[in-house]
């Protein structure tokens, strides 16, 4: 089975090279390696899991990869969610609103769909809500990868 991962990864690597997606020499690399961090996100965006990436790039540790995923989640949060003591007592809210992010998850957990949430809270954009859901997904995946090691 390990052979399959290597074959799939080799195909991915070949497509990266053929598509001209090689990264510049000055690109941010994982510490102690020559592997650009950009390659991790390329693999993940193409639908391959972290295990395939780590199989193909054994010089990158699971901890390094999870840390980079966490950084990406935090960077993406900046335009979507924020928390200030003087707004809703510090509860995380969608940026530019007083709508707690918790409300989105409460709506979904009770069986409502995203459109129903957006109708109830018109100050939250669809883009913000979808990005918040993506961030939650990435955070859960990061946690799962971390706890698997």
C-alpha positions as CSV (number, residue, x, y, z in Angstrom):
1,X,0.0,0.0,0.0
2,X,2.9,2.3,0.7
3,X,3.9,1.8,-3.0
4,X,0.5,3.2,-4.1
5,X,1.1,6.4,-2.1
6,X,4.5,6.9,-3.7
7,X,3.1,6.3,-7.2
8,X,0.3,8.8,-6.7
9,X,2.7,11.3,-5.1
10,X,5.2,10.9,-8.0
11,X,2.3,11.6,-10.4
12,X,1.5,14.7,-8.4
13,X,5.1,15.9,-8.3
14,X,5.4,15.3,-12.1
15,X,2.2,17.4,-12.7
16,X,3.6,20.2,-10.4
17,X,6.8,20.3,-12.5
18,X,5.0,20.0,-15.8
19,X,2.4,22.7,-14.9
20,X,5.2,25.2,-14.2
21,X,4.2,25.4,-10.5
22,X,7.8,25.0,-9.2
23,X,8.4,27.5,-6.6
24,X,11.1,30.2,-6.6
25,X,14.5,29.5,-4.9
26,X,13.7,32.2,-2.2
27,X,10.3,30.6,-1.3
28,X,9.6,29.7,2.3
29,X,10.8,26.2,3.0
30,X,10.2,23.8,5.9
31,X,13.1,24.3,8.4
32,X,16.0,21.9,7.8
33,X,14.7,20.9,4.4
34,X,14.6,22.2,0.9
35,X,10.8,21.5,0.6
36,X,8.8,24.6,-0.1
37,X,5.8,25.1,2.2
38,X,3.8,25.9,-0.9
39,X,4.0,22.3,-2.0
40,X,2.1,21.1,1.2
41,X,-0.8,23.4,0.3
42,X,-0.7,22.4,-3.4
43,X,-1.1,18.7,-2.4
44,X,-3.9,19.5,0.1
45,X,-5.7,21.7,-2.4
46,X,-5.6,18.9,-5.0
47,X,-7.4,16.6,-2.6
48,X,-4.4,14.5,-1.4
49,X,-4.1,14.0,2.3
50,X,-1.2,14.9,4.6
51,X,0.0,11.3,4.8
52,X,0.7,11.2,1.1
53,X,2.6,14.5,1.3
54,X,4.7,13.2,4.3
55,X,5.4,9.9,2.4
56,X,6.7,11.8,-0.5
57,X,8.7,14.3,1.5
58,X,10.0,12.4,4.5
59,X,12.4,15.2,5.5
60,X,9.3,17.2,6.6
61,X,8.0,16.2,10.0
62,X,4.3,15.8,10.8
63,X,4.7,18.6,13.4
64,X,6.1,21.0,10.8
65,X,3.3,20.3,8.4
66,X,0.6,20.7,11.1
67,X,2.2,23.9,12.3
68,X,2.0,25.4,8.8
69,X,-1.6,24.3,8.4
70,X,-2.4,26.0,11.7
71,X,-0.6,29.2,10.5
72,X,-2.8,29.2,7.4
73,X,-5.9,28.8,9.4
74,X,-5.0,31.8,11.7
75,X,-4.1,33.9,8.6
76,X,-7.4,33.2,7.0
77,X,-9.3,34.1,10.2
78,X,-8.2,37.7,10.1
79,X,-10.7,38.9,7.5
80,X,-13.5,36.7,8.8
81,X,-13.6,36.6,12.6
82,X,-12.4,38.8,15.4
83,X,-12.7,39.2,19.1
84,X,-12.6,42.3,21.2
85,X,-13.5,42.8,24.8
86,X,-15.7,45.8,24.0
87,X,-17.7,43.8,21.4
88,X,-20.1,41.1,22.7
89,X,-17.9,40.7,25.8
90,X,-15.0,39.3,23.7
91,X,-17.1,36.6,22.1
92,X,-15.7,35.8,18.6
93,X,-17.9,37.5,16.0
94,X,-17.9,37.9,12.2
95,X,-15.8,40.9,11.3
96,X,-17.9,44.0,10.8
97,X,-20.9,42.6,12.7
98,X,-22.0,41.8,16.2
99,X,-23.0,38.3,15.1
100,X,-21.3,35.6,17.2
101,X,-19.6,32.9,15.1
102,X,-21.2,30.4,17.5
103,X,-24.6,31.3,15.9
104,X,-23.6,29.8,12.6
105,X,-22.7,26.5,14.2
106,X,-25.9,26.6,16.4
107,X,-28.0,27.0,13.3
108,X,-26.3,24.2,11.4
109,X,-26.5,21.9,14.4
110,X,-30.2,22.5,14.8
111,X,-30.8,21.4,11.2
112,X,-31.0,24.8,9.5
113,X,-29.0,25.3,6.3
114,X,-26.6,28.1,5.5
115,X,-29.2,30.1,3.6
116,X,-31.5,30.2,6.7
117,X,-28.6,31.4,8.8
118,X,-27.8,34.2,6.2
119,X,-31.4,35.3,6.1
120,X,-31.4,35.5,9.9
121,X,-28.2,37.5,10.0
122,X,-28.0,39.6,6.8
123,X,-24.9,41.5,8.1
124,X,-22.9,38.3,7.6
125,X,-21.9,37.7,4.0
126,X,-22.0,34.2,2.4
127,X,-18.2,34.5,1.8
128,X,-17.6,35.1,5.6
129,X,-19.8,32.1,6.6
130,X,-18.3,29.7,4.1
131,X,-14.8,30.8,5.0
132,X,-15.6,30.3,8.7
133,X,-16.8,26.8,7.9
134,X,-13.6,26.1,5.9
135,X,-11.5,27.4,8.8
136,X,-13.4,25.0,11.2
137,X,-12.8,22.1,8.8
138,X,-9.0,22.9,8.6
139,X,-8.8,23.3,12.3
140,X,-10.4,19.9,12.9
141,X,-8.2,18.2,10.2
142,X,-5.1,19.8,11.8
143,X,-6.2,18.5,15.2
144,X,-6.8,15.0,13.8
145,X,-3.4,15.0,12.1
146,X,-1.7,16.2,15.3
147,X,-3.5,13.6,17.5
148,X,-2.6,10.8,15.1
149,X,1.1,11.3,15.7
